[in-house]
Amino acid sequence: MTTSRTLAATTHKPAPIDATAAQPISLEKSASGVSLYRIKQVLARIPVSRSSWFAGIKLGRYPRGYSISPRTTVWRSDEIDGVISSLNRAVDTFCSTS
């Protein structure tokens, strides 16, 4: 006779987040120097809230990420650099017209 285990007995707590894990993940040390950023690294470079970031993705303002697992999405560093450049150009244009 088989016994069934309860869900509580089969689940486990996720490992604590290590502060050193916040470094960008390199893409096999490619010659282009592109890195992959998780959402925390993206939001550290672009000062918007998490919900604003995802709303901006839906509007096409920010790039869509790349899903590398069911619960992990990453963004290419060159795409994030492009967003930062376009935001800087927009600020420069706004400030020069004032």
C-alpha positions as CSV (number, residue, x, y, z in Angstrom):
1,M,0.0,0.0,0.0
2,T,1.4,3.4,-1.0
3,T,1.3,6.3,1.4
4,S,0.9,9.8,0.2
5,R,3.0,12.6,1.7
6,T,1.4,15.9,2.5
7,L,2.4,19.0,0.7
8,A,3.9,20.5,3.8
9,A,6.3,17.5,4.1
10,T,7.5,17.9,0.5
11,T,8.1,21.6,0.4
12,H,11.2,23.3,1.6
13,K,12.2,26.9,2.3
14,P,14.1,28.7,-0.4
15,A,17.7,29.4,0.3
16,P,18.5,32.9,1.6
17,I,19.6,35.4,-0.9
18,D,23.3,36.0,-0.9
19,A,24.4,39.6,-1.3
20,T,27.3,38.5,-3.5
21,A,24.8,36.9,-5.9
22,A,23.8,40.4,-7.0
23,Q,26.6,40.5,-9.5
24,P,25.7,40.3,-13.2
25,I,26.0,36.9,-14.8
26,S,28.6,36.9,-17.7
27,L,27.7,35.3,-21.0
28,E,30.6,32.8,-21.3
29,K,33.1,35.8,-21.3
30,S,32.0,36.7,-24.8
31,A,34.1,39.2,-26.8
32,S,31.2,41.7,-26.8
33,G,31.3,41.9,-23.0
34,V,27.5,41.4,-22.6
35,S,26.3,40.4,-19.2
36,L,22.9,39.3,-18.0
37,Y,21.1,41.2,-15.3
38,R,18.4,40.0,-13.0
39,I,15.5,42.4,-12.0
40,K,17.4,43.7,-8.9
41,Q,20.4,44.7,-11.0
42,V,18.1,46.3,-13.6
43,L,16.3,48.4,-11.0
44,A,19.6,49.4,-9.4
45,R,20.6,51.0,-12.7
46,I,17.2,52.4,-13.7
47,P,15.4,54.2,-10.8
48,V,11.9,53.0,-11.3
49,S,9.7,50.7,-9.2
50,R,9.3,47.1,-10.1
51,S,5.6,47.6,-11.1
52,S,6.6,50.6,-13.3
53,W,9.3,48.5,-14.9
54,F,6.8,45.8,-15.9
55,A,4.2,48.3,-17.0
56,G,6.9,49.9,-19.2
57,I,7.6,46.6,-20.7
58,K,3.9,46.2,-21.6
59,L,4.0,49.7,-23.2
60,G,7.1,48.9,-25.1
61,R,9.2,51.5,-23.2
62,Y,11.5,49.0,-21.8
63,P,12.9,45.8,-23.3
64,R,11.4,42.4,-22.6
65,G,13.6,40.1,-20.7
66,Y,14.8,36.6,-21.6
67,S,13.3,33.7,-19.6
68,I,16.1,31.3,-18.6
69,S,13.9,29.2,-16.3
70,P,10.2,29.2,-15.2
71,R,10.9,31.7,-12.4
72,T,14.0,33.6,-13.7
73,T,14.1,36.4,-16.2
74,V,17.2,38.3,-17.3
75,W,18.0,41.3,-19.4
76,R,21.1,41.9,-21.6
77,S,23.4,44.6,-20.3
78,D,23.6,46.2,-23.7
79,E,19.8,46.6,-23.9
80,I,19.8,48.2,-20.4
81,D,22.6,50.5,-21.4
82,G,20.5,51.5,-24.4
83,V,17.5,52.3,-22.2
84,I,19.8,54.4,-19.9
85,S,21.1,56.3,-23.0
86,S,17.7,57.0,-24.3
87,L,16.5,58.3,-20.9
88,N,19.6,60.5,-20.7
89,R,18.8,61.9,-24.2
90,A,15.3,62.6,-23.2
91,V,16.4,64.4,-20.1
92,D,18.9,66.4,-22.1
93,T,16.3,67.4,-24.6
94,F,13.8,68.4,-21.9
95,C,16.4,70.5,-20.1
96,S,17.6,72.2,-23.2
97,T,14.1,73.3,-24.2
98,S,13.4,74.8,-20.8
